[in-house]
Amino acid sequence: MYLKDFSTLVFGLNPSYQLYFQNNNSLIPITQFLKNDQATILLTNSASGTAMSLQSFFKLSNQFVSPNTEILINYNSQDFKVFGYRISENRLLINGKLRLVE
């Protein structure tokens, strides 16, 4: 999924929703992101209890990221492609699929 697609899908949602990566039955907070030449990478931190809000993500990403970049989630040193989300208890739970080696 690209940043512009993600932005379209979450437009109008509560900006205070916190971002989490859902891996099986675990919820891992997304705490920050970084940008490289190919993607925006959401970074998880299972030791941190503070997840980034949707509002914080968009404030930062609008400053630094092109809308045509792919969104990935890095969890346990593996990159997952974002393919959807669901909302639960004021959280935006992002689903990912392990990125295949290209």
VEXGU-167150 format. One record per residue: x, y, z of N, C-alpha, C, O in turn; residue number from 1; residue in three letters. Coordinates in Angstrom, 1 decimal. Atoms other than C-alpha are relative to their C-alpha. Layout:
+--------+--------+--------+--------+--------+--------+--------+--------+--------+--------+--------+--------+-----+-----+
:    n_x :    n_y :    n_z :   ca_x :   ca_y :   ca_z :    c_x :    c_y :    c_z :    o_x :    o_y :    o_z :   i :  aa :
+--------+--------+--------+--------+--------+--------+--------+--------+--------+--------+--------+--------+-----+-----+
:      X :      Y :      Z :      X :      Y :      Z :      X :      Y :      Z :      X :      Y :      Z : NUM : ala :
...
+--------+--------+--------+--------+--------+--------+--------+--------+--------+--------+--------+--------+-----+-----+
***
This chain:
+--------+--------+--------+--------+--------+--------+--------+--------+--------+--------+--------+--------+-----+-----+
:    n_x :    n_y :    n_z :   ca_x :   ca_y :   ca_z :    c_x :    c_y :    c_z :    o_x :    o_y :    o_z :   i :  aa :
+--------+--------+--------+--------+--------+--------+--------+--------+--------+--------+--------+--------+-----+-----+
:    0.8 :   -1.2 :    0.0 :    0.0 :    0.0 :    0.0 :    0.9 :    1.2 :    0.0 :    2.0 :    1.3 :    0.6 :   1 : met :
:   -0.8 :   -1.3 :    0.1 :    1.2 :    3.5 :   -0.8 :   -0.6 :    1.0 :    1.0 :   -1.8 :    0.9 :    1.4 :   2 : tyr :
:    0.4 :   -1.0 :   -1.0 :    1.0 :    6.5 :    1.6 :   -1.3 :    0.7 :   -0.5 :   -2.2 :    0.9 :    0.3 :   3 : leu :
:    1.2 :   -0.7 :    0.5 :   -1.6 :    8.2 :   -0.7 :   -1.2 :   -0.9 :    0.2 :   -2.3 :   -0.4 :    0.5 :   4 : lys :
:    1.1 :    0.9 :   -0.2 :   -3.8 :    5.1 :   -0.5 :   -0.4 :   -0.1 :    1.5 :   -1.6 :   -0.1 :    1.8 :   5 : asp :
:    0.3 :    0.1 :   -1.5 :   -3.5 :    4.8 :    3.3 :   -0.7 :    1.3 :    0.4 :   -1.6 :    1.3 :    1.2 :   6 : phe :
:    0.6 :   -1.3 :   -0.4 :   -4.3 :    8.6 :    3.6 :   -1.5 :    0.0 :   -0.4 :   -2.3 :    0.5 :    0.3 :   7 : ser :
:    1.4 :    0.0 :    0.5 :   -7.5 :    8.1 :    1.5 :   -0.8 :   -0.9 :    0.9 :   -2.0 :   -0.5 :    1.2 :   8 : thr :
:    0.8 :    0.9 :   -0.8 :   -8.6 :    5.1 :    3.6 :   -0.3 :    0.5 :    1.4 :   -1.3 :    0.2 :    1.9 :   9 : leu :
:    0.1 :   -0.5 :   -1.3 :   -8.1 :    6.8 :    6.9 :   -0.6 :    1.4 :    0.1 :   -0.7 :    1.9 :    1.3 :  10 : val :
:    0.5 :   -1.3 :    0.0 :   -9.4 :   10.2 :    5.9 :   -1.3 :    0.1 :    0.8 :   -2.2 :   -0.7 :    0.6 :  11 : phe :
:    1.2 :   -0.2 :   -0.8 :  -12.0 :   11.4 :    8.4 :    0.0 :   -0.8 :    1.3 :   -1.0 :   -0.6 :    2.1 :  12 : gly :
:   -0.1 :    0.7 :   -1.3 :  -11.0 :    9.0 :   11.2 :    0.5 :    0.9 :    1.1 :    1.1 :    1.9 :    0.9 :  13 : leu :
:   -0.4 :   -0.8 :   -1.2 :  -10.4 :   10.2 :   14.7 :    1.5 :    0.1 :    0.0 :    2.2 :   -0.9 :    0.0 :  14 : asn :
:   -1.4 :   -0.2 :    0.0 :   -6.9 :   11.7 :   14.7 :    0.7 :   -0.5 :    1.2 :    2.0 :   -0.6 :    1.2 :  15 : pro :
:   -0.7 :    0.5 :   -1.2 :   -6.2 :   10.5 :   18.2 :    0.1 :   -1.5 :    0.1 :    0.7 :   -2.0 :    1.0 :  16 : ser :
:   -0.3 :    1.4 :    0.1 :   -6.3 :    6.9 :   17.2 :    1.4 :   -0.3 :    0.1 :    2.2 :    0.3 :   -0.6 :  17 : tyr :
:   -1.4 :    0.4 :   -0.1 :   -3.1 :    5.2 :   18.2 :    0.3 :   -1.1 :   -1.0 :   -0.6 :   -1.9 :   -1.3 :  18 : gln :
:   -0.4 :    0.9 :    1.1 :   -1.2 :    3.1 :   15.6 :    0.6 :   -1.2 :    0.6 :    1.6 :   -1.1 :    1.4 :  19 : leu :
:   -0.6 :    1.3 :   -0.4 :   -0.5 :   -0.6 :   16.3 :    0.1 :   -0.9 :   -1.2 :   -0.7 :   -0.9 :   -2.1 :  20 : tyr :
:   -0.2 :    1.0 :    1.0 :    0.8 :   -3.4 :   14.2 :   -0.7 :   -1.3 :    0.6 :   -0.3 :   -1.6 :    1.8 :  21 : phe :
:    0.7 :    1.2 :   -0.5 :   -1.4 :   -6.5 :   14.6 :    0.7 :   -1.2 :   -0.6 :    0.7 :   -1.4 :   -1.8 :  22 : gln :
:   -0.7 :    1.2 :    0.4 :    0.7 :   -9.7 :   14.4 :   -0.6 :   -1.2 :    0.7 :   -0.4 :   -1.3 :    1.9 :  23 : asn :
:    0.8 :    1.1 :   -0.6 :   -1.4 :  -12.8 :   15.0 :   -0.9 :    0.6 :    1.0 :   -1.8 :    1.4 :    0.7 :  24 : asn :
:    0.9 :   -0.6 :   -1.0 :   -3.1 :  -12.0 :   18.3 :    0.7 :    1.1 :    0.9 :    0.2 :    1.5 :    1.9 :  25 : asn :
:   -0.8 :   -1.0 :   -0.7 :   -0.4 :   -9.5 :   19.5 :   -0.2 :    1.4 :   -0.6 :   -0.3 :    1.5 :   -1.8 :  26 : ser :
:    0.1 :   -1.4 :    0.4 :   -0.7 :   -5.7 :   19.3 :    1.3 :    0.7 :    0.4 :    1.7 :    0.7 :    1.6 :  27 : leu :
:   -1.3 :   -0.6 :   -0.3 :    2.7 :   -4.0 :   19.0 :   -0.1 :    1.5 :   -0.4 :   -0.4 :    1.8 :   -1.5 :  28 : ile :
:    0.0 :   -1.4 :    0.3 :    2.9 :   -0.2 :   19.2 :    0.9 :    0.5 :   -1.1 :    2.1 :    0.0 :   -1.1 :  29 : pro :
:   -0.8 :   -0.7 :    1.0 :    4.1 :    1.8 :   16.2 :    0.4 :    1.3 :    0.7 :   -0.4 :    2.1 :    1.0 :  30 : ile :
:   -0.5 :   -1.1 :   -0.8 :    6.3 :    4.4 :   17.8 :    0.6 :    1.1 :   -0.8 :    0.7 :    2.2 :   -0.3 :  31 : thr :
:   -0.6 :   -1.0 :    0.8 :    8.0 :    6.2 :   15.0 :    0.1 :   -0.5 :   -1.5 :   -0.3 :   -1.7 :   -1.7 :  32 : gln :
:   -0.2 :    0.5 :    1.3 :    8.8 :    6.0 :   11.3 :    1.3 :    0.6 :   -0.6 :    1.8 :    1.7 :   -0.1 :  33 : phe :
:   -1.1 :   -0.6 :    0.7 :   11.7 :    6.6 :    9.0 :   -0.3 :   -0.2 :   -1.5 :   -1.1 :   -1.0 :   -1.9 :  34 : leu :
:    0.2 :    0.0 :    1.4 :   11.9 :    7.2 :    5.3 :    1.4 :   -0.3 :   -0.7 :    2.4 :    0.2 :   -0.3 :  35 : lys :
:   -1.2 :    0.2 :    0.9 :   14.4 :    5.7 :    2.8 :   -0.4 :    0.3 :   -1.4 :   -1.5 :    0.9 :   -1.6 :  36 : asn :
:    0.3 :   -0.4 :    1.4 :   14.5 :    6.1 :   -1.0 :   -1.2 :   -0.8 :   -0.5 :   -1.9 :   -0.3 :   -1.4 :  37 : asp :
:    1.1 :    0.7 :    0.5 :   11.9 :    3.4 :   -1.5 :   -1.3 :   -0.1 :    0.8 :   -2.4 :   -0.4 :    0.3 :  38 : gln :
:    1.2 :    0.2 :   -0.8 :    9.5 :    3.4 :    1.4 :    0.0 :    0.9 :    1.3 :    1.0 :    1.4 :    1.7 :  39 : ala :
:    0.2 :   -0.5 :   -1.4 :    8.1 :    4.9 :    4.6 :   -0.1 :   -1.2 :    0.9 :   -1.0 :   -2.1 :    0.7 :  40 : thr :
:   -0.1 :    1.2 :   -0.8 :    8.9 :    2.4 :    7.3 :   -0.5 :    0.4 :    1.4 :    0.1 :    1.2 :    2.1 :  41 : ile :
:    0.5 :   -0.2 :   -1.4 :    6.8 :    2.3 :   10.5 :    0.8 :   -0.9 :    0.9 :    0.9 :   -2.1 :    0.6 :  42 : leu :
:   -0.8 :    0.8 :   -0.9 :    8.9 :    1.1 :   13.4 :   -0.8 :   -0.3 :    1.2 :   -1.5 :    0.5 :    1.8 :  43 : leu :
:    0.7 :    0.5 :   -1.2 :    7.5 :   -1.0 :   16.2 :    1.0 :   -0.1 :    1.2 :    2.2 :   -0.2 :    1.0 :  44 : thr :
:   -0.8 :    0.2 :   -1.2 :    8.7 :   -1.2 :   19.8 :   -0.9 :   -0.7 :    1.0 :   -1.7 :    0.0 :    1.6 :  45 : asn :
:    0.9 :    0.8 :   -1.0 :    7.1 :   -3.9 :   21.9 :    0.3 :    0.4 :    1.4 :   -0.6 :    0.1 :    2.3 :  46 : ser :
:   -0.3 :   -0.4 :   -1.4 :    8.8 :   -2.5 :   25.0 :   -0.6 :    1.3 :    0.4 :   -0.7 :    1.6 :    1.5 :  47 : ala :
:    0.6 :   -1.3 :   -0.3 :    7.2 :    0.9 :   24.6 :   -1.5 :   -0.1 :    0.1 :   -2.1 :   -0.8 :   -0.7 :  48 : ser :
:    1.4 :    0.0 :   -0.1 :    3.7 :    1.4 :   25.8 :   -0.7 :    1.2 :   -0.8 :   -1.9 :    1.2 :   -0.8 :  49 : gly :
:    0.6 :   -1.2 :    0.7 :    3.2 :    4.7 :   23.8 :    0.1 :   -0.2 :   -1.5 :    1.2 :   -0.2 :   -2.1 :  50 : thr :
:    0.1 :    0.1 :    1.4 :    2.0 :    4.3 :   20.3 :   -0.2 :    1.4 :   -0.6 :   -0.7 :    2.3 :    0.0 :  51 : ala :
:    0.2 :   -1.2 :    0.8 :    2.1 :    7.1 :   17.7 :   -1.5 :    0.2 :   -0.3 :   -2.1 :   -0.8 :   -0.7 :  52 : met :
:    1.4 :   -0.3 :    0.4 :   -1.2 :    8.8 :   17.0 :   -0.1 :    0.2 :   -1.5 :    0.9 :    0.5 :   -2.1 :  53 : ser :
:    0.2 :   -0.2 :    1.4 :   -2.7 :    9.0 :   13.6 :    0.4 :    1.5 :   -0.4 :    0.9 :    1.8 :   -1.4 :  54 : leu :
:   -0.3 :   -1.4 :    0.2 :   -2.4 :   12.8 :   13.9 :    1.5 :    0.3 :   -0.1 :    2.0 :    1.0 :   -1.0 :  55 : gln :
:   -1.5 :   -0.2 :   -0.1 :    1.3 :   12.7 :   14.8 :    0.6 :   -0.6 :   -1.3 :    1.5 :    0.0 :   -1.9 :  56 : ser :
:   -0.6 :    0.6 :    1.2 :    2.0 :   10.3 :   11.9 :   -0.2 :    0.9 :   -1.2 :    0.7 :    1.1 :   -2.0 :  57 : phe :
:    0.2 :   -0.8 :    1.2 :    0.4 :   12.6 :    9.3 :    0.7 :    1.3 :    0.1 :    1.1 :    1.9 :   -0.9 :  58 : phe :
:   -0.8 :   -1.3 :   -0.1 :    2.0 :   15.8 :   10.7 :    1.4 :   -0.3 :   -0.4 :    2.0 :    0.5 :   -1.2 :  59 : lys :
:   -1.4 :    0.2 :    0.4 :    5.4 :   14.2 :   10.3 :    0.1 :   -0.5 :   -1.4 :    1.0 :    0.0 :   -2.1 :  60 : leu :
:   -0.1 :    0.5 :    1.4 :    4.8 :   12.3 :    7.1 :   -0.3 :    1.1 :   -1.0 :    0.3 :    1.0 :   -2.1 :  61 : ser :
:    0.2 :   -1.1 :    0.9 :    3.4 :   15.4 :    5.4 :    1.2 :    0.9 :   -0.2 :    1.4 :    1.5 :   -1.3 :  62 : asn :
:   -1.2 :   -0.9 :    0.1 :    6.7 :   17.2 :    6.1 :    1.1 :   -0.7 :   -0.8 :    1.9 :   -0.1 :   -1.5 :  63 : gln :
:   -1.2 :    0.6 :    0.4 :    9.1 :   14.5 :    5.0 :   -0.2 :   -1.1 :   -1.1 :    0.7 :   -1.5 :   -1.7 :  64 : phe :
:    0.2 :    1.1 :    0.8 :    7.4 :   11.9 :    2.8 :   -0.8 :    0.3 :   -1.3 :   -1.8 :    1.0 :   -1.2 :  65 : val :
:    0.8 :   -0.1 :    1.2 :    6.2 :   11.7 :   -0.8 :   -1.2 :   -0.9 :    0.1 :   -1.1 :   -2.0 :    0.6 :  66 : ser :
:    1.2 :    0.9 :   -0.1 :    2.6 :   10.3 :   -1.1 :    0.1 :   -1.2 :   -0.9 :   -0.7 :   -2.1 :   -0.7 :  67 : pro :
:   -0.2 :    1.2 :    0.9 :    3.9 :    7.9 :   -3.7 :    0.9 :   -1.1 :    0.5 :    1.4 :   -1.9 :   -0.2 :  68 : asn :
:   -0.9 :    1.0 :   -0.6 :    6.1 :    5.9 :   -1.3 :   -0.9 :   -1.1 :    0.6 :   -2.0 :   -0.9 :    1.1 :  69 : thr :
:    0.7 :    1.1 :   -0.6 :    5.1 :    2.5 :   -0.1 :    0.2 :    0.0 :    1.5 :    1.2 :    0.5 :    2.0 :  70 : glu :
:    0.0 :    0.1 :   -1.5 :    4.3 :    1.9 :    3.6 :    0.4 :   -1.4 :    0.4 :   -0.2 :   -2.4 :   -0.1 :  71 : ile :
:   -0.4 :    1.3 :   -0.6 :    6.1 :   -0.9 :    5.4 :    0.0 :    0.1 :    1.5 :    0.1 :    1.2 :    2.0 :  72 : leu :
:   -0.1 :    0.0 :   -1.5 :    6.1 :   -2.0 :    9.0 :    1.2 :   -0.9 :    0.3 :    1.3 :   -2.0 :   -0.2 :  73 : ile :
:   -1.2 :    0.8 :   -0.4 :    9.4 :   -3.2 :   10.5 :   -0.3 :   -0.5 :    1.4 :   -0.5 :    0.2 :    2.4 :  74 : asn :
:    0.3 :    0.7 :   -1.3 :    8.8 :   -5.8 :   13.3 :    1.0 :   -1.1 :    0.0 :    1.1 :   -2.0 :   -0.9 :  75 : tyr :
:   -1.0 :    1.0 :   -0.2 :   11.6 :   -8.0 :   14.6 :    0.9 :   -0.1 :   -1.2 :    1.2 :   -1.2 :   -1.7 :  76 : asn :
:   -0.9 :   -0.1 :    1.1 :   13.9 :   -6.9 :   11.8 :   -0.5 :   -0.5 :   -1.3 :    0.2 :   -0.8 :   -2.2 :  77 : ser :
:    0.7 :    0.4 :    1.3 :   11.4 :   -8.0 :    9.1 :   -0.9 :    1.1 :   -0.4 :   -1.6 :    1.7 :    0.4 :  78 : gln :
:    0.9 :   -1.0 :    0.5 :    9.5 :   -5.7 :    6.8 :   -1.3 :   -0.7 :   -0.5 :   -1.3 :   -1.7 :   -1.2 :  79 : asp :
:    1.3 :    0.5 :    0.3 :    5.8 :   -6.3 :    6.4 :   -0.7 :    1.1 :   -0.9 :   -0.6 :    2.3 :   -0.6 :  80 : phe :
:    0.8 :   -0.9 :    0.8 :    3.7 :   -4.7 :    3.6 :   -1.3 :    0.2 :    0.7 :   -2.0 :   -0.7 :    1.2 :  81 : lys :
:    1.3 :   -0.3 :   -0.5 :    0.7 :   -2.9 :    4.8 :   -1.1 :   -0.3 :   -1.0 :   -1.0 :    0.1 :   -2.2 :  82 : val :
:    1.1 :    0.4 :    0.9 :   -2.5 :   -4.3 :    3.3 :   -1.4 :    0.3 :    0.6 :   -2.4 :    0.1 :   -0.1 :  83 : phe :
:    1.3 :   -0.4 :   -0.5 :   -5.3 :   -3.0 :    5.6 :    0.1 :    0.3 :    1.4 :    1.2 :    0.4 :    2.0 :  84 : gly :
:    0.0 :   -0.3 :   -1.4 :   -6.4 :   -2.0 :    9.0 :   -1.4 :   -0.3 :    0.5 :   -2.4 :   -0.5 :   -0.3 :  85 : tyr :
:    1.3 :    0.0 :   -0.7 :   -9.3 :   -2.2 :   11.5 :    0.1 :    0.9 :    1.2 :    1.2 :    1.2 :    1.7 :  86 : arg :
:    0.1 :   -0.8 :   -1.1 :  -10.4 :   -0.1 :   14.3 :   -0.5 :   -0.7 :    1.2 :   -1.5 :   -1.5 :    1.1 :  87 : ile :
:    0.4 :    0.7 :   -1.3 :  -10.7 :   -1.4 :   17.9 :    0.5 :    0.8 :    1.2 :    1.7 :    1.1 :    1.3 :  88 : ser :
:   -0.3 :   -0.7 :   -1.3 :  -10.9 :    0.5 :   21.2 :    1.0 :    1.2 :   -0.2 :    2.0 :    1.3 :    0.4 :  89 : glu :
:   -0.8 :   -1.2 :    0.2 :   -9.5 :    3.8 :   19.9 :    1.4 :   -0.3 :   -0.6 :    2.3 :    0.5 :   -0.4 :  90 : asn :
:   -1.3 :    0.4 :    0.6 :   -6.7 :    2.0 :   18.1 :   -0.2 :   -0.3 :   -1.5 :   -1.3 :   -0.8 :   -1.9 :  91 : arg :
:    0.0 :    0.4 :    1.4 :   -5.9 :    1.7 :   14.4 :    0.9 :   -1.1 :   -0.1 :    2.2 :   -1.0 :    0.0 :  92 : leu :
:   -0.8 :    1.2 :    0.1 :   -4.7 :   -1.8 :   14.0 :    0.4 :   -0.3 :   -1.4 :   -0.5 :   -0.6 :   -2.2 :  93 : leu :
:   -0.5 :    0.1 :    1.4 :   -2.6 :   -2.1 :   10.9 :    0.4 :   -1.5 :   -0.3 :    1.2 :   -2.1 :    0.5 :  94 : ile :
:   -0.3 :    1.3 :    0.4 :   -2.4 :   -5.5 :    9.2 :    1.2 :    0.0 :   -1.0 :    1.3 :    0.9 :   -1.8 :  95 : asn :
:   -1.1 :    0.0 :    1.0 :    0.7 :   -6.5 :    7.3 :    0.3 :   -1.5 :   -0.4 :   -0.1 :   -2.4 :    0.3 :  96 : gly :
:   -0.4 :    1.3 :    0.6 :    2.0 :   -9.4 :    5.2 :    1.5 :    0.1 :   -0.2 :    2.1 :    1.0 :   -0.7 :  97 : lys :
:   -1.4 :    0.0 :    0.1 :    5.6 :  -10.4 :    5.3 :    0.5 :    0.2 :   -1.4 :   -0.1 :   -0.3 :   -2.4 :  98 : leu :
:   -0.4 :   -0.5 :    1.3 :    7.4 :   -8.8 :    2.4 :    0.9 :   -1.1 :   -0.6 :    1.8 :   -1.6 :    0.0 :  99 : arg :
:   -0.8 :    1.0 :    0.7 :    8.8 :  -11.3 :   -0.1 :    1.3 :    0.6 :   -0.5 :    1.3 :    1.8 :   -0.9 : 100 : leu :
:   -1.3 :   -0.4 :    0.5 :   12.4 :  -11.1 :   -1.2 :   -0.2 :    0.3 :   -1.5 :   -0.6 :   -0.6 :   -2.2 : 101 : val :
:    0.2 :   -0.3 :    1.4 :   12.4 :   -9.3 :   -4.5 :    1.3 :   -0.1 :   -0.8 :    1.4 :    0.2 :   -2.0 : 102 : glu :
+--------+--------+--------+--------+--------+--------+--------+--------+--------+--------+--------+--------+-----+-----+
***
